[in-house]
Amino acid sequence: MHDFPRIQTRLANAEEIPELAGFLSIFTVPVLVLFADGKEILREARFVHMEEFKRKAEKIYSGFYS
């Protein structure tokens, strides 16, 4: 996410890594999950509205890095 340079991103295929999907309780795809300090703080799944996700992420990002 180039709008958030301090956030590291990863992509995983739930079909290829079912253990990860189970660990993260992922039951549908796609899923976007945002973690901070090892804790999940935002999750959007199935029908992800990117503008809404970006707005939520900006709010969180500004709180952590302002």
C-alpha positions in Angstrom: 0.0 0.0 0.0 2.0 2.9 -1.3 -0.3 5.4 0.5 1.0 4.0 3.8 4.8 3.6 3.5 5.3 2.3 7.1 2.8 -0.6 6.7 4.3 -3.9 5.5 2.0 -5.9 3.3 1.9 -9.6 2.6 -0.2 -11.7 0.2 -1.2 -15.3 1.0 -3.3 -17.7 -0.9 -5.7 -19.4 1.6 -6.0 -22.5 -0.7 -2.2 -22.9 -0.7 -1.8 -22.3 3.1 -4.9 -23.7 4.8 -3.1 -23.6 8.2 -2.8 -19.8 8.0 -6.4 -19.4 7.0 -7.4 -21.6 10.0 -5.1 -19.7 12.4 -6.5 -16.3 11.2 -10.1 -17.6 11.2 -10.5 -16.8 7.5 -13.7 -18.4 6.1 -14.2 -16.4 2.9 -12.0 -14.6 0.5 -10.8 -12.0 -0.1 -9.8 -10.8 3.3 -7.8 -7.7 4.2 -6.5 -7.8 7.8 -4.5 -5.0 9.4 -2.4 -5.8 12.5 -0.6 -3.4 14.8 1.7 -4.5 17.6 0.7 -8.1 16.9 -3.0 -7.5 17.3 -5.7 -7.4 14.7 -7.2 -4.0 14.4 -9.1 -4.0 11.1 -10.7 -6.8 9.0 -12.7 -6.5 5.9 -13.9 -9.6 4.0 -15.7 -10.9 1.0 -17.1 -7.6 -0.5 -14.3 -5.2 0.3 -15.1 -1.6 -0.4 -11.6 -0.3 -1.0 -12.4 3.4 -0.4 -14.0 2.6 3.0 -11.0 0.3 3.9 -8.6 3.1 2.9 -10.5 5.6 5.0 -10.4 3.3 8.1 -6.7 2.5 7.5 -5.8 6.2 7.2 -7.5 6.9 10.5 -5.5 4.1 12.2 -2.3 5.0 10.4 -2.5 8.6 11.5 -3.0 7.5 15.1 0.1 5.3 15.1 2.4 7.5 13.1 1.5 11.1 13.9 
